[in-house]
Amino acid sequence: MTNKEILLKIKNDKIWFNDKDFIDIKNTDIPIEHLSFKLHKDIMWKVQMKEFNKITNKLSVDIVDYNCKDHLTFLSQTPKKEIKFLEFKNFDWLYLEPLLLYYQPIKFITLLNNFNAKPSDTIQKEEKLIKNLDKVNFGESLTLQVGNNEIKREAIVTKFEEEFVIDFNDSVFMLGYVSFSKHIKKFNQTLDFRITNENILTEFDNIKYWFSKKLKTKKFHVKATFILIDNKLKEFYATSKHIDSIDQNLIEGVKVQRTLEITKSIRPQEIDKALFTSDDLFCLDNINDLEGNVFKQTEKDILDMLIEKCNVRNKRELTFLSGSKQSLNYRIRFTNHPNFGFIFFIEGELNYHFVWELLNSHATYIWTIEKGKKEIDLHYKRIEIIINTILVNGREKYKRAYRTTNQDNDLILNIINHQDKGSDFIDEFPKWKQRVNELIT
């Protein structure tokens, strides 16, 4: 016996326990032969587990919420044992009826609570008492069973489909679905559609450009279905192969593509910053990317992804600096012009060290500052001014000024050239590592 709560999703004639595990709806006591669920509606129930029969693998539950929205819990839950049959026993008609497209409540009234409809009330709703819609020959005379009475009338049931495309910019990404509006000429009416996809998050709305780019189309294809009874629109829903294809693999592809793209981002002229955090970097593209750091990537996340996905000639150096040397109390900073690079902050016993290593670099720049002088944030600002000077005047001019004038004479500058980088015969990394260790005091 247990009182634990779990979530169940009803979709495509199946009861889903998560996005992979399910049982057929026929293996439940839901009277599927006498009702049909709305196809376009997200139906998720929170149920309380009452009893599990280990011999028959039957799970008995009570529905406590007919309109649950906890998608994250649904995706993370996993059945501990195989479930072969679900038993609900009782359904609250006040909450069940809004989820149904068609139904014959008289046929399963013993399973219902809060059902007090009289035959006259049911006759007024006879448009919903059509059994097995897909088996009806449209336009034929239908016999509807209401209690012990038969009602004969001509009911014209029509179902048609229409295909069209929607620009990504004209849609809205929400939690678990994509919504858009479309004017349907047949009804001379603008309808609001929703295409469900549990992988979609609200924060993806401002990076729709990247999904469009990944899918290689500015518009997604839509197939809409309309159901009319007596020439009145009763139900409509839409599907899209493009939206359905947005799975975790595609989302990861978008994440990688955006990360690689920031190494090419051009610093806007109105920005005088030279050092950027991960949040700063994703805000530089203010045309195609409005949200910023959607995937909450840290500076280390970005560096590791670039090392993994790109052919980086100095990946061992970057891995060493970001791993065993970078201070845990401060974040790695980035430079993005004219070359993408990293500023590491290393706390030695006697000094602070700022290390500038560009992506695919030919040299490592190390500025050493004696501890105890000024706040760390002021040191970062000082290094940013130096980087800006180098970006404007060039590295050679800065190095010459440092050697021949009093420029930055309160700092110690050391440059380690990657002389044998790329050689098939000489591994220069051990020498580079030893030199860095000698300088970090």
Secondary structure, 3 states (H helix, E strand, C coil): CCCCEEEEEEECCEEECCCCCEEEHHHECCCHHHEEECCCCCEEEEEEEEEEECCCCEEEEEEEECCCCCHHHHHHCCCCCCCCEEECCCEEHHHHHHHEEEECHHHHHHHEECCCCCHHHHHHCHHHCCCCHHHCCCCCEEEEEECCEEEEEECCEEEEEEEEEEEHHHCEEECCEEEEEEEECCCCEEEEEEEECCCCCHHHHHHHHHHHHHHCCCEEEEEEEEEEECCEEEEEEEECHHHHCCCHHHHHHHHHHHHHHHHHCCCCCCCCCCCECHHHHCCCCCCCCCCCCCCCCCHHHHHHHHHHHCCCCCHHHHHHHHHHHCCCCCCCEEECCCCCEEEEEEECCCEEEEEEEECCCCEEEEEEEECCCCCHHHHHHHHHHHHHHHHHHCHHHHHHHHHHCCCCCCCEEEEEECCCCCCCCCCCHHHHHHHHHHHCC
